[in-house]
Amino acid sequence: MARSISLGIALTAAAFAGALVATSSGAQEFPTRSVRMILPFPAGGGSDLVARIIAQKYSQQLGQQVVVDNRAGASGNIAADLASKAPADGYTIFFANSSISISPAIYKKLSFDPVKDFSAISMASSYPFVLVAHPALPVKSVKDLVALAKGKPNSLDYSSAGTGTMSHMAMEMLRVKTGTRIIHLPYKGAAPATVALLTGESQVAFVVMPVAAPHIAGNRLRGLGVADKVRSAVAPNVPTMIEAGVPDHVAVQWNGLLVPSKTPQAIQDKLYKEWVAAVKSPDVVQRIRAEGAEPSGNTPAEFNAFFRAEAAKWADVAKKSGTTVD
């Protein structure tokens, strides 16, 4: 009997050791083929450029080609749904942006749960929005704008990249915090929304700093406030929204790497290790900053905490502003 028990223990230990070796071997071998990186926006935009800059270096780090797959539409929900239902084997990864932290608050029905269906790997980069006005509008500060909007409710309008986008929610946050009423003009994307502002179709808007900075410098748009905790190096004369008198007004466009939540931890660790090496490499840092963004490469715990805080913040704004999509 004692011999049988000893033999059973030995076999169990051997099986356990074998499983550990197999798991370790699988993680070490990953990846053995190309990796698909789903993007929730069309080719050619700022986030797409950052994604492709990182993907090129990431391919080198992983030793396999990282193939970019643009799946735009529905404020990023089409891509998020596709990524959430992909096999959890590390070969499909999701280059998410800030829209995924807004969608749960404004869409009554989502086919995915951003928190439960994904694991956060690391942030890629971020850049702030800046409140800008057409030069013909008689305002030179956020205070001027708020006073004008309160004095003439619903007489001003603002353009956005579409309902539920960060440019929309940044203005809704301003409206909630200041008690102003400004008419929303949603466009199909950031580019037409910016063109509308430049041509005078709209009067104010929140525009990402990389796009707004050249227009501010050329006096085609007037910078009123940067929606970040610190001023931007590319527009140092524009105060933050907080400095301009709007407490805690922070609206930052961010993007980062997510994977299906059931992806084995060893593979998540591998993806994280090589991601950070790619994002923090000197040439990638230089190229991302040239696009007006700030590279990140934070830890999964940091990214997860940031993501949850963002989701809570925009849920509060959506509730107070009454913003819904369906």
N, C-alpha and C positions, 0 to 999 in steps of 0.2 A: 504493500500500500504506500509506504514511504517513498519507495522507488518510483511509483506511478505519479505521486504528487510532485516529486522533484523533476521528473521528466516533463510533466505538464507545465510547471513553472518555467523550465528551460525553453520549451517550445514557445510559450507565450512571450518570454523575453526576446527570443530570437525573432518572432514575428513583429514585435514592437520595434525592435532595432531595424528590421528590414523596412518597415513602413517609414521610419525616420530617414533612412538612407534614400528611399524612393522619393520622399517629399523633398528632401534636400537636393537630390539630383535633378528633379523636375524644375525646381526654382533656379538652379544653376544653369540649366539648359535654356530656359526661357530668355528671349524668344527664339524660335527656330524658323519663323517665317515672318512675313511683313505684318505690321500692326496698323490697323485702321483708326484714324483719329477723326471723329465726327465733329463738325463745326456747325453751330446754330445760326450762321449768318452767311451772306453771299460772298463770293470771291471779290477781292479788290478793296475791301474796306480796311480800316485801321486794325481791327481785331484779327482779320484774316491775315494781314501782313505780319503781325506779331506771331500768330500761330505758325505760319510758314517759316519764319526765321527760326523759331524754336524747333520745329519739326525737322529741319535740315540737320541741326546739331544733335537732336535726339536720336535720329537715325544712326549717326556715327556712334553715339554712346551705347545704344542697344545692339548695334551690329546687324540690324535689320532695317529695311525701309519702312518709314512711317508715312503712310499714305493719307493725305488730307481729303476728307469727304464733306463738302459743303452741303448742308441740308437746311436751308433757310425757310422761315415761315412761322406764323402764329407766335410771334415774340419768343422764338426759340423752342417752343413746345414740341414741334415736329421732330427736331433733332434729339431733344431730351427723351421723348418717348421711345425713339429708335434705339438710343444708347442704353436706356434702362432695361430693355428687353433683349439686349444682345447677350450671347453666352458669356458667363463670368469667368473667362479664361485669360484675360489680359490682352487679348488680340483685338479688342474693340475698346477704345478709350474715348472720353468725351471732353472736348475743350469748351467748357461751359463759360458763359458770361453772366453778368449781374442780373439778367432777365429771369434766370431760374430762381432767384431769391424773391422776385416780385410776383411771379405767376400764381403761387398758391393763394395769395391774398386777393387776387382780382378775378381768377377763373373759378367758377362754381364747380366745374367738373374737370379734373385732370386725370389722365390715364397713367400717371406716375406720381410718386411721392419723392420730392427732391431729397428729403432727409433719409427716408427709409430705403430707397432704391439705389442710392449712390454712396460711395465712400470717397471722402475728400483726400486727394493725394498732395497737391501743392498748388499755390497760386502762381500764375505766370507773370502778370503785370497789372498795373492799374494807372488810371489817369483821371483827373477830376473834371467835372462839368463846370462851366463858367456861365453866369447869367450875363447875357449881352442884349443890347438894344439897338434898333436902327437909329442912325445918327439924327434922323428927322424928329425922333421922339424927344420932347423937351425934358429929359431926365439925365442927370449926371451921376446919380448914386442910387443904391438900393432904397434909401430913405425917400428920395424923390419919387421913385417908381411906386412905392407903397402908398405915398401920399396921393399921387395921381389916381391910382387904382381905387383907393377908398373914397376920393372925392367924386369920382365918376364910375361907379360900379358897372361892370360889363361893357365898358367903353373901349377897353384894351383887349387885344388878342395875342395869343402866343402859339407858335408852331412847335410841333414835336415829331419825333420819328414814328409815332403811332401810339395808340392807346395801350397803356401797360408797359411802355418802354421807360428806361431810366430818365430820358429827357422829359417825358410826361410827368413821371412821379416826382422828379425834382421840383417842378413848378407847383405840383399839388402840395408838396411839403411846404413850400413858401406860402401858398395860399392859406393852408391850415394854420401856420404859425403867425401869420399877419392878419388874418381875417379879411383878405381881399377877394374880390370876384373878378376873374379874368377869363375870357372866352378861349376855349381850347380848339386849336385847328390841327387835327392829326394828319400827318402825311405818311406816305408809304416809304419810310426810310429816313435816315439822318441827312442824306444829301439833299433831297427835295425840301426838307424842312429848313435847312440852312439857306438854300437858294431863295425860299419864300421870304426869309428874314432880310436877306441882302437886297432883294428887289422891292421890299416894302409891303409885300402881301401880308406879312405878320409884323408885329412891332417888337416883341421880345421873345427870347427863347433861352433854354439851357443847351449849350453846345459843348462838346468835348474840347478840352484845351488844345490838343494838337490841330484841330480844325479852326478853332476860334482865334488862336494867337496871331496868325498872319493877318487876319482881317482887323483885329484890334490894332496891330502895329501900323496897318495901312489906313487907319481911320475909316474903314468901311463898316465897322461895328464898334459900339462903345462898350467896353468891359465894365460891369457893375460890381460883380462879386464872384469869387472863386469858391465853389462848394467843397471845400476841403479844410482841414485843420490848420494848414500852413499855406502861405502864398506860393504861387508857381514861379519857378525860375525863369520861365519863358514870358511871363507877364508880371513882373515884380511890382508894378505900380497899381495893380488891381487888388484891392483888399479881399480878404476872405468874407464869406457871408456872415460868419460869426463876428468878425471885426465890424462889419457893416450894420450890425444890430439884430441879426436873426440867430438866436441861440441854437446851437447844435445842428445847424443846417449843413449836412455833409452828404454829398451825392457823388460817388466815385464809380466810374465804369471799371469793372475788374473782369478778369478772366482767369481760368485755372483748370487744372486737370482733375476730372472725376472718373471713377470706374464703377461698374455694377457692384453693389454692396457684397455680393457673395463671392467676389474674386478672392482666391486664396491669399492669405496674409503675406506669404513668402513672395508672391508675384507682385503684390502691392508694394512691398518693401523694395523690390528690384526696380519697379517703375519709378518710385520716389527717388531712390539713390541716383539713377541716371538722369532723371528730370532735373534735379537740383544741379547736377554737374553741367547739364546743358544750359539751363537758364542763367547760371552764375558764371559761365565762361566769359572771358573778357570781350570776345568778338560779338557774342550775343547781347551782352549788356550794352555795348556801344551801339549796336544796330537798333535795339529796342528804344533806347533813349533818343536816338535820332528820329524816331517816330513820335516823340513827345510823351512816351510812357515811361513808367518806372518799373524795372524788373523786380520780381519778388523771390520766389523759391523758398517760401516758408514751410514749416513742418505740417504734417497732416493734422495734428492737434490744433495748431494755430489757425490753419485754414478752416477747419471744422467749426471752431469757436467763432471766427469771423463770419462764416456763412450763416450760422444760426442767429447771430446778432443782426445781420442784414435782413434776414427773413422776418424777424420780429419787428424791426424798425419799419419796413415797408408795409407790413400787415397793419400796423398802427396808423400809418398815413392813409392807406386805402380805406380803412374803417372810418376815419374822421372826415375824409374827403368824399366818401360815398362812391369811390371808383370801382366799377365792375366791368367785365367784358361780356359775359353771358349769364 
